[in-house]
Amino acid sequence: MVTLKTFNGPLDNLFSSGYVSFKTELGIEGLVKQSKSRVDFLALASVNPGKGNFKKFLTAIKSEYKAIYIWEIMNGRLEKMLLKSGFEECSEITVDSISKGVKFVKN
């Protein structure tokens, strides 16, 4: 289990997106929007890259949520890793934007 510790960060009020800042005990932080069964990540970063913490984070998140969405991925290596670990490409249209990313949805 991983805990998404949310807090008021400097970007939270910049947009009316519903995303809030978070950090975890694994050293993963970013912006998140969550409901009971779905979690959306707009930004993800590892405080200590190269230690395997991101993979541990994904494993924990997959067990806690039915649907995981990671939007606007700028790192090609990360996107390839996500696709190899069961995520698939997706897009979502809202009133004011079109988002591209990857999703993992349990059946």
Backbone hydrogen bonds in HBPLUS format (Angstrom, degrees):
<---DONOR---> <-ACCEPTOR-->    atom                        ^
c    i                          cat <-CA-CA->   ^        H-A-AA   ^      H-
h    n   atom  resd res      DA  || num        DHA   H-A  angle D-A-AA Bond
n    s   type  num  typ     dist DA aas  dist angle  dist       angle   num
A0005-LYS N   A0023-LYS O   2.97 MM  18  5.37 152.8  2.05 163.7 161.1     1
A0023-LYS N   A0005-LYS O   3.06 MM  18  5.37 138.2  2.24 128.4 140.2     2
A0007-PHE N   A0021-SER O   3.08 MM  14  5.59 149.9  2.17 137.0 140.8     3
A0012-ASP N   A0009-GLY O   3.31 MM   3  5.50 151.7  2.40 106.6 114.4     4
A0014-LEU N   A0011-LEU O   3.17 MM   3  5.16 151.8  2.25 103.4 112.0     5
A0020-VAL N   A0032-VAL O   2.85 MM  12  5.45 159.6  1.89 147.6 150.6     6
A0032-VAL N   A0020-VAL O   2.82 MM  12  5.45 159.9  1.85 152.2 156.9     7
A0022-PHE N   A0030-GLY O   2.91 MM   8  5.52 143.5  2.04 145.5 147.3     8
A0030-GLY N   A0022-PHE O   3.07 MM   8  5.52 153.6  2.15 143.2 144.4     9
A0024-THR N   A0028-ILE O   2.89 MM   4  5.43 128.5  2.16 147.8 163.2    10
A0027-GLY N   A0024-THR O   3.14 MM   3  5.50 165.4  2.17 111.6 114.9    11
A0047-VAL N   A0027-GLY O   2.70 MM  20  5.11 169.9  1.71 161.2 164.9    12
A0029-GLU N   A0045-ALA O   2.87 MM  16  5.39 159.5  1.92 153.8 160.8    13
A0045-ALA N   A0029-GLU O   2.77 MM  16  5.39 136.7  1.96 158.3 168.2    14
A0031-LEU N   A0043-ALA O   3.02 MM  12  5.08 146.2  2.14 125.0 132.2    15
A0042-LEU N   A0031-LEU O   3.11 MM  11  5.44 157.5  2.17 133.1 140.1    16
A0033-LYS N   A0040-ASP O   2.89 MM   7  5.13 147.1  2.00 147.8 154.7    17
A0040-ASP N   A0033-LYS O   2.79 MM   7  5.13 167.5  1.81 162.4 166.3    18
A0035-SER N   A0038-ARG O   2.80 MM   3  5.26 159.7  1.84 166.3 167.6    19
A0066-LYS N   A0037-SER O   2.93 MM  29  5.06 126.8  2.22 121.2 136.4    20
A0067-ALA N   A0037-SER O   2.93 MM  30  6.26 153.7  2.00 161.8 166.3    21
A0039-VAL N   A0067-ALA O   2.96 MM  28  6.42 151.1  2.04 152.9 161.6    22
A0069-TYR N   A0039-VAL O   2.91 MM  30  6.29 160.1  1.95 160.6 165.6    23
A0041-PHE N   A0069-TYR O   2.78 MM  28  6.16 158.0  1.82 154.5 161.8    24
A0071-TRP N   A0041-PHE O   2.90 MM  30  6.19 170.7  1.91 176.6 177.7    25
A0056-LYS N   A0052-GLY O   3.21 MM   4  6.48 159.1  2.25 148.2 154.2    26
A0057-PHE N   A0053-ASN O   2.87 MM   4  6.03 152.6  1.95 144.1 152.0    27
A0058-LEU N   A0054-PHE O   2.92 MM   4  6.23 159.2  1.96 150.9 155.5    28
A0059-THR N   A0055-LYS O   3.00 MM   4  6.22 162.8  2.03 150.3 154.6    29
A0060-ALA N   A0056-LYS O   3.06 MM   4  6.29 161.9  2.09 149.1 153.5    30
A0061-ILE N   A0057-PHE O   2.91 MM   4  6.13 165.3  1.93 156.0 160.3    31
A0062-LYS N   A0058-LEU O   2.90 MM   4  6.01 159.7  1.94 152.3 157.4    32
A0063-SER N   A0060-ALA O   3.16 MM   3  5.38 131.7  2.41  99.7 112.0    33
A0064-GLU N   A0061-ILE O   3.04 MM   3  5.12 142.8  2.18 101.8 113.0    34
A0065-TYR N   A0061-ILE O   3.13 MM   4  6.21 143.8  2.27 161.9 167.3    35
A0106-LYS N   A0066-LYS O   2.86 MM  40  5.30 164.8  1.89 157.1 162.2    36
A0068-ILE N   A0104-PHE O   2.85 MM  36  5.12 155.2  1.91 146.2 154.5    37
A0104-PHE N   A0068-ILE O   2.85 MM  36  5.12 145.4  1.97 145.3 154.4    38
A0070-ILE N   A0102-VAL O   2.93 MM  32  5.43 165.4  1.95 158.1 161.7    39
A0102-VAL N   A0070-ILE O   2.94 MM  32  5.43 155.4  2.00 149.2 156.3    40
A0072-GLU N   A0100-LYS O   2.78 MM  28  5.67 160.1  1.82 164.6 164.0    41
A0079-GLU N   A0075-ASN O   3.04 MM   4  6.39 160.4  2.08 153.9 159.6    42
A0080-LYS N   A0076-GLY O   3.04 MM   4  6.27 161.8  2.07 148.5 152.8    43
A0081-MET N   A0077-ARG O   3.00 MM   4  6.21 158.2  2.05 146.9 153.0    44
A0082-LEU N   A0078-LEU O   2.91 MM   4  6.17 157.9  1.96 154.1 160.0    45
A0083-LEU N   A0079-GLU O   2.97 MM   4  6.21 160.4  2.01 152.3 157.3    46
A0084-LYS N   A0080-LYS O   2.99 MM   4  6.21 150.9  2.08 146.5 154.3    47
A0085-SER N   A0081-MET O   3.07 MM   4  6.27 128.8  2.35 136.7 150.0    48
A0085-SER N   A0082-LEU O   3.09 MM   3  5.07 133.4  2.31  94.3 107.5    49
A0087-PHE N   A0082-LEU O   3.09 MM   5  5.52 156.7  2.14 154.5 147.8    50
A0088-GLU N   A0103-LYS O   2.82 MM  15  5.42 150.6  1.91 147.1 155.8    51
A0103-LYS N   A0088-GLU O   2.79 MM  15  5.42 152.0  1.87 148.0 156.4    52
A0090-CYS N   A0101-GLY O   2.94 MM  11  5.46 149.9  2.03 140.2 136.5    53
A0101-GLY N   A0090-CYS O   3.01 MM  11  5.46 162.0  2.04 150.7 148.8    54
A0092-GLU N   A0099-SER O   2.91 MM   7  5.26 147.2  2.02 144.4 152.2    55
A0099-SER N   A0092-GLU O   2.89 MM   7  5.26 169.0  1.91 156.7 158.4    56
A0094-THR N   A0097-SER O   2.89 MM   3  5.34 174.0  1.90 160.7 162.5    57
